[in-house]
Amino acid sequence: MESHIKRSLDGKVATLTLSRADEGNRLSNAMALDLIAALDAAQACPVVVLRAEGNDFCLGRDMQPPPPGSNISAIDVLRDDAAPMMALYEAFRRRKDPVMGLVQGKAWGIGMVLSSLCDMTLAEAGSSFRLRELERGIPPCIAMAPLLDKMPAKALGYLVLSAEEMDAQTALMFGVVSTIVPAGQLEASAANLAQRLLAFPPEAVAAVKLYLATAPRHQVASAENFGASLLANVLASRAAPAPT
């Protein structure tokens, strides 16, 4: 099966590219597994760049909620829906060196989550961010988990409950992205930042990443598990056969 995660290496910088532009780079479970493998394979690289082909970074997941009456259990939802995303989150946490995200166009659903999981995210002017899962009857609690430490609770609540788009400037204000770059300058900006990172002592960079990831505050892993439980119960109850 064709992988939609391209890998390239330029010196000490590994680049991972979502390459499913004809589908808006929607993330399937198979792509998530490939991305996990790619992140792990790049452990020796001091810098990893996560980017995407096409006009949009990622429009969300390639997965539909179970239809009513399909008799999907909470265990099924946890295995097929929640577990791949939680494994992907853990792969980002395993990295001891920085991941730099490059976002253009729409970063919606898991696309927004991926942009927030990166240690640094460069967003192109004109990019947008959105969690619209409620439109499909899905409580996006797992998607919210990595955002709880980055966004004010009321801002995150509004983003989810309104399902509206958030522009790049607002995403910067709320800590979802690190900086905004002019259109057409993502790659050059990333290359300059990568070289700057490589100029610093690697142990110092790793220490900063470790501190940002583990200094006492909200426990993301616990939030993921709680979110997965809520998601599984909501979807499983809706998919239960109608009483006779």
Sequence and secondary structure as in RCSB ss.txt:
>XXXX:A:sequence
MESHIKRSLDGKVATLTLSRADEGNRLSNAMALDLIAALDAAQACPVVVLRAEGNDFCLGRDMQPPPPGSNISAI
DVLRDDAAPMMALYEAFRRRKDPVMGLVQGKAWGIGMVLSSLCDMTLAEAGSSFRLRELERGIPPCIAMAPLLDK
MPAKALGYLVLSAEEMDAQTALMFGVVSTIVPAGQLEASAANLAQRLLAFPPEAVAAVKLYLATAPRHQVASAEN
FGASLLANVLASRAAPAPT
>XXXX:A:secstr
   SEEEEEETTEEEEEE  GGGTT B HHHHHHHHHHHHHTTT SEEEEEESSS SB  BS     TTS   HH
HHIIIIIHHHHHHHHHHHH SS EEEEE SEEETHHHHHHHHSSEEEEETT EEE  GGGGT   HHHHGGGTTT
S HHHHHHHHHH   EEHHHHHHTTS SEEE TT HHHHHHHHHHHHHHS HHHHHHHHHHHHHSSS  HHHHHH
HHHHHHHHHHHHHTS    
